[in-house]
Amino acid sequence: MHIIGLLAVLIALPILGILGAWFGLDAAGIDGLRHQMQTVLPGYLATSGWLALMVTLGVVLVGGASAVAISLFEFRGKRFLSWALLLPMAMPAYVSAYAYTDFLQYAGLVQTALRGWFPGFRFDVRGLAGAIFMFVFTLYPYAYLLARNALSERGTHLMEAARMLGTPLPERILRVALPLARPALMAGAALALMETLADYGVSAYFGLTTFTTGIYKAWVVLDDRIAAAQYASALLLFVAILLWLERREQQRMRFAATRGGRGNDGAEARLPVLSGARAALAWLVCGLPVLLGFALPVLILLQLWWGELGRPAQAGFDGGQAALFDAARYAGWVWNSFRFGGMAAAAAIVLALSLCFAQRAGGLSRVWGWLLRFTARLAGMGYAIPGSVIAIGILLPVAWLQALWPAAGLGVLLTASSLGVVYAYLVRFTAVAVQSVESGYTRIPASLDEAARTLGSSRAAIAWRVHAPLLWRSLAVAGLMVFVDVVKELPATLLLRPFDTDTLAVIAHNLARDERLGEAALPALSIVAVGLLPVLLVMRALDGPGRARPLQSGAPPA
């Protein structure tokens, strides 16, 4: 059990390393901080603030409108749109940015056509407005999914009661549906906002001065560890506040779900049927996010890839040799991504099972029990912390230890091998695995543990011979989620990957940065294909036995 406590401390160490950077602040560091507050910090605050505000508003608007349409109304094509609205979850925002940059560039088809109608017309998607667009239409599923669940539980019955009292449809939506969905919308918006703050790809590609790009620039370009730690700690504080708000809204969601039940002994309320202009409006509300967030970027990337295949062979190679050369490079990127993902997923499963079992079994001393709970909660923040922050939290303690013991070679061990990048993945994504395993443990009665103990089984035997077989579905989902997140992760991989080791995310970013969007299309599409796996799991869960039955004819009109 003490080993498990030490592992939890190790996972939480990067976060503690970021906070510990402030204890060594001297006069020179204070002067540097004052200089930053007069130069770059206002820009970081302004850009990050506007990005956070507008993305929150956009995610709430798009996710809330689509959730209301899907949950409270019946119209033709609703079942298709209900799961299609989840597809943008598979599209990383930076991949969408690569696609739209080519589609909306000055010499592209869209701007050329607009200049034919409006001479002198010109706009650049690479800016704050473009970044807000990318984030809103790739992250709105967080708000949509949570709000849809909240409305499906009680919204239909309350909307039916309001209709029977003669309340008009617009007033029913504003006074019944939206207040009911508000906690879920806020929780989903908080998750989307944390993903926005953790992003590096879109901000770097569009040239935005956010905290995440500032951290990368301070560490890699300026070689200023103190400034990088200061930016990281400021972002860490903001993330902690968001986590507190999100947990508060989740508690309110549980309160709303447990009060009053489903009413009428669980009877299904009939949904209003939309037709004509109202059905077209519902299709527009639900179909436009799918088009802009998934379908159009995928089509653009496929067109770019097809155009790249049609290019003549490079000088010095004939067509077959060039194709073989590209295939070999692509296979290397795929292997690195899958290797990192597999290693991190396997380690996260073992660590999550160990942590959850230790908290379930108990038996620790007061000090070790408190330490395990504290570090487990601290490690649970990892998923909401940007990869660049975690990378700095790893590199700072290593730099301090390297200065104390130069012969130890810790810096080489973490930066010249896979250990450092897999460690960063565990810090960031262990929380995902822990949540999945905890949900599985709720379905295992404690009587099984007691029976195993009476038969003389040790703690390890109970974990691996009793719990693990019963948790295999939760463990598989946890491993899949960690694997997919690792494949999509960019900033931590950029900072900690071994030399000459590129993943699909890194190579897509580098090629897009060099304006080689045609070559970046294939690795970007591969990331999207891998990201579809958890989306398919969510779709299957939504279409499971608990899905609402199809409505019968004779449903009331809207």
N, C-alpha and C positions, 0 to 999 in steps of 0.2 A: 504494500500500500504506500509505503514511503517513496518507492520508485515512481508510482503514479503521481504522487504529489510533486516530485522533482520534475517530471515531464510537463505537468501543468505550469510549473514555474518557468520552464524553458520556453513554452509556447508564449507565455506572457512577457518574457524578457525584453523583446523589442519595444513594447509599449513602455515598459519601465525605463528602457534606455533613452527613449525620446524625452521623457520627463526628467531624467537624471541629467540631461545636458544643461539644464538651467542652474544646477548646483555649482558648476564650474565657471559661471559667468564672472568675468573680471572687468576691470575698467575699460580695456580695449573692446571687450564684447559689448559693453554698454554703449560705447561710442559707435560701434558698428550697428547696433540696434537702433540708435537714434538716427543714424544716417539712413538706414533702411526705411524708417518711418517718414522721413522727409523725401524719399525718392521713389522706391518701388512698391512699398507696402500699400499706399493709397490706391495704386493701380490694381494690385492684387485684390484688395478689398472691394473696390468698385466693380471690377469684372466678375468676380466670384459672387458678389451680392446680387447683381442684376441677373446673372445666369441662374442663381438659386431661386430668385423671386419669380422670374418668368417661366422657368421650367415647372415650378410648383403650380402656378396658375394654369398652365397648359395641360399638365398631366391631370389635374382635377377636372378641368373642363372636358377634355376628350374622354378620359376614363369614366367620369360620372355620366356623361351623356350616353355613351355606348352601353354602360351597365343598366341605366334606366330603360333604354329601348329593348335590351335583350331580356331583362328580368320581369318587366311589368306589362309587356305587350306581346301580342301574337301577330306575326305577319309572314308572308311567303319568303322562304330562304333564311328564316331565323336560325335554324339549327346549324346551317353552314356557317353563318356569320358568328355564332356563339363561340365556336372553336377557332375560326379564322382570326378573330381578334387577338388571340394569343400568339400568333405567328411572329410578330415583331420581337417577342422575347428572345428569339433565336438570332436576331440581327444585332450584333454589337454596334454601338453608335459610331465608332470610328470606321467601321466597314461601310455603313450608310453614308458617312461623310465622303469617303473615296468615290462612291458611285455618283452621288449628286454633284460633286465637284466637276466630274467629267461631263455630266448631263447638262449642267447649268453654266458651263464656262462661256467666256465671251464669244468664242468661235463656234459654240455648239448650236444645235438645231433650235433650241428654245429661244435663246437670245437673238439669233439671226432672224427668226420669224418675227419676234417682237420689234426688232429694229425696222423690219419692213413695214410694220403698221405704225410704229412710233419712232421716227428718225431721231437718233441721238440717245435712244434708251440704252441703259447699261446698269448692271448691278453685279455685285460680287458676293457669291454665297459664302466665301471664307470670311466670316465675321461673326459678331455676337449673335445677330439675328439668325444666321445659318446654323450656328451651334445650338441655339434654343430649339429650332425646328428639328434637328437631328435627335436631340434628347427627348423632346416631347413625344415624337412618333415612334421611338424605340422603347420608351420606358412607361408609357401610359398603361400597358397591361398590368402593372402592379396595382394601380388604383382600380382598374376595371375588374380584376379578379376578386379583390377584397370587397368592393362595393356590390358586385354581382351576388356574392355569397350572402352579404348582409341583407340585400333586398329580397333574395329568394326565400330567406327564412321567415320574414314577417311582412315584407312589403306588399305582397299580393293581397293578403287579408285586410290590411289597413287601407289599401287603395280601394278595395271592394266596398269596405264600410263607408269610406268617404264618398264613393259614387252613389251608394244607396241613400246618402244624406243630401244628394243633389249638388255636390261640389263639382264645379267645372274641371275639365281635364288639366288645363295649365295650372290651376290652383292646387289640384291634387299632387301634381309633381313638385311644385315649389314648397308646399306646406306639409306634405306627408313623406314623399319619397326622398327628397334631398336631405332633410334633417335626419331621417333614419340612416341614410348612407354616409352622413358626414364623418363619424369616427373612422369608418373604413376608408373613405377617401383620404382623410388626413394621414392614416397609417400608410396607405399606398404611396401618397405623395412624399412622405418621409423616406420610404425605401428608395423611390426614384431620385430624390434629392441626394441621398448618400451615394448612389451610383454616379450621379452627375459630379459631385465633388471628388469622387475617386477616379474620374476619367483623366487620362493623359492623352490618348490618341487624338480625339477631336480637338482639344485645346492646342496641342502642339501643331497639328496639321493646319489649323486655321490661324495660328499665330496669336492666340489669346494669352494674356498675362494673368493666369489663375494661380492659386496656391500650388496646385500640383505641378504645373510647368515651372514655377519658381523654385520648388524643391529640387527638381531635376537639374535646372540650370545652376543653382547654387552649389550642388554637389559635383556635377560632372564638368560643367564649363568653368565655373569660378573657383572650384576646389575649396569652398568655404563650408566646413562642416557645421560650425556654430549657426550660421544663417540658415542652413538646411534644417537643422534641428529646431530652430525657432519657428520657421514656417510650418514644419510638421506638427509641432506641439499646438500651434494656433488652430490648425486644421483638426487635430485630434480633439481639442476642446469643443469645437463646433460639432463634431460628429457625436461626442458624448451627450451634448444637449439634444441633438436629434434623436439619439437612441432613447433618451428619457421621455421625450415627447411621444415617440412611436410606441413605447411600452405603455404609456398612459392611455393612448388612444386604443391600443389593443385591449386593455382592461375594460374600457368603456364599451368596446364591441362585445366582449364576453358578457358584460352586464346586460346589454340590450338583447343579446340572444337568449339569455336565461330567464328573463322576466316575461311572463305571459305565455311562453310556449308558442305552439303553432296555431292555437285557437281552433275551435270547432272540432276538437278531437283529431287534429291532423288532417282534416278534410281539405282537398285541393280547392283553391279559389279559381274561378274561371277568369282568364285574362282577356282584356278587351282586344278585339281583332281590328287591326289597321288595314285600310284599303285606300286605293287612290293616291292622293297627294300625301297623305300621312304615311302610307307605306313607303312611298318614294323617299320621304324625308328620313324615315328610319333606316332605309338602305344607305342613304347618303351619310348619316351620322355614324353608322357601323362600317360601311364599306370604304369610306375615304381613309380612315386610319390604317386599314389593312393594305390599301393600295400604296399609300405614301410611306408606310413603315416597313413593308416587307416586299410586296409584289414588284413595285417599280425599281427599288434598289437591286433586287435579284435579276430582273430583266436587263438592267443596265450592265451589271457585272457579267452576265452571260454574253451580252453583245460585245463587251470589251474583250472577253476571253476568246470569243469566236474571231474577232478582228485580229487578235494577237496570233492565233493559229494560222491565219492567212498571210502573215507577213513573210517576206522572203528570208531564207536562211542567213545567219550571220556570216560575215566575212571569215574565211578560213574553215568553214564547215559546209558540208552539203546538207540537204534537207534531213536525211536520216540521222546524221551525226548530231545536228543541232537538236533534233527532237529527243535523241537519246540523252544528250547533255542536259537538257531541261528536265527530262523525266528523272534523271539521277539526282539533280539538285532538289526537285520537288519531293522525291522519296526521302531525302535527308531531312528536309523540314518537317515532313509528316512524322518521321521516326522520332525526331527530337521532341515534337509536341506530344506524341503518344507516350514516349518514354517518361517524360516529366509528369504527364498526367497520370500514368499508371503507377509510378512510384509514389506520388503524392496521395492518390486515392487509396492505395493499400495502406500506407502509413496512417492516413486520416481515419480509416476504418478501425484499425487496431487501437489508435489513441482514443477515438470516440467511445468505443466499447469499453476500454479500460476506465475512462473518466466516469462514464455513466454507471458502470458497475460499482466503482468505488463509492460514489454518492448513494447508490441504492443499498449496498451492503453495510455501510457504516463501519463501526468498530475502530475508528481512528481516535487518537487522543484529541483533546480539545484544540490544541495548537495546530496539529496537522489537519484536523477537520476544518478549522477556520481557514487555514492556508489553502486547502484544496478548493473550498467554496469560493474564496476570493479570487484565486488565480483562474478558476474555471469561468467565473463571470467576466474577468478581465480578458481572458482568451476569447470569450464569446463576442467581444467587440471587434475581433479581427476582421470579420466579413464586411463591416461597415467602414473599415479604415483603408484608405488608398494604398495600393501596392507600393507606391513610392515612399510613403511614410514608414511602412514596415521595412522596406529595404534600408532606409536611413537608420531605423531602430536596430537593425542587425549590424550594419557597418560601423556605427559609432562605438558600441562596446568592443567590437573586434579591433578597431583602431586603437582604443585605449589599452587593450591587452597586448596588442602588437608593440606598442611603445614601451610597455613594461617588460615584456619578454620577447625581444626581437627574434630569438632563435626558435620560438614556438611554431612559427609559420602558420598562424591561424588565418591571416589574410589570404595566403595562397590556397589554404584548404577550402575556404568558402567561395573564393572568386574563380579558382581554376578547376573546380570540380562541380558536380551536380548537387553537392551537399547544401551549398548556400541557397540556391534557387528553390530546392525542394523544401528547405526549412522555411523560407518565406511563404511558400504556398501553404504549408501546414499552419503557420501563424494566421494567415488570412482566411483559410477555408475550413479549418477544423470546426468552427462554429456551425457550418452547414451540416457536417456529418453528425455532430452532437445533437442537433435538433431532430434529425431523422431517427437516430438511435433512441433518443428520449421518447419520441412518440411511439416507437415500437415497444419500449419497456412498459408503457402504460397498459398494454394488453397482456402482460405476463403477470399472473397473480403471485403474490408473495408466498403463498402456500407451497409453490414448487421449490423455492429456495429452502424453506423449512424442511420439506421432505428430503431434499438432497443432503442437508446437514445431518439429519437423523441417520442417514445411511453412511455417514462418515466421509462425504465428499469435501474436498478442500475448496477454498475460494476460487482458485484457478480452474478446478474441474467444473464447478458450477457455471463459471463464465463461459468456458469453451465447449462443454458437453451438454449443458442445459439451455443456457441463454442463446448462444450463437446459432444453433439450429432453428430456434423459434424466431430469431431476429433476421433471418437471411434476407427477407424482402426489404426490411429497413436498411440493412447493411448494403444491399445491392443498390438501392436508391441513393444512399449516402455516397457510395463510391462513384456512381454515375454523375451526380451533381458536382462533386469535387473535380472529377476528370474534365467535365465540360468547362467549368470555371477556370481550370488551369490552362486549357487550350486557348481560351479567350483572353487570359491575363496578359497585359502589356507592360506597364511601368516597372513592376518588380522584376520581370524577365529581362527588360532592357538593362537594369542596373546590376543584376546579380548573375546573369547567365555566364557560363564559361566562355573563354575565347573561341572564336570560330564555331559557335554553336547557336544557330538561329532556329527559332520556332516559326510556325505559320503566322502567328500574330506579329512577331518581330519583323519577319521578311515582308509581310504585307505593309507594315508601317514604313519600313525603309524604302521599298519600291515606290509607294505612293508619295513619300516625301521627295523623292527624286523625280517626280512627275512621270513615272513609268507605270501608269494606271492599268494598262493592258496586261502587263506582267503581274501586277498585284491582284488581278481579278481572280485567278485560280486559287491562291492561298486564302483570299477573302471568302470565296464561295465555300471552300473547305471548312472554314471556321463556322460559317452559317449552317452547313450541313451537320456538323457535330452539335451545334447548339439546338438543333431540332429535336434531339433525343429527349431532354427533359420536358420540352413542350408537348411531345407526344404522350409522355407519361401523365402530364396534367390533363390533356384531352381525354385520355382513357379514364382517369379518375372522375372527371366531370360527366362522362357518359356511362358511368357504372350503375350499379343497382339503385343508388340513391337519387338518380336523375328524375326530375319531374316527369310525370306521364304526359303524353300528347293530349292536347285539348280536344274535347269533343265539339261537335257542331253545336251551334246555338249559343256561343259565347257572347257576352254583351258587347255592344259596340263601344268604341272609345268615346 
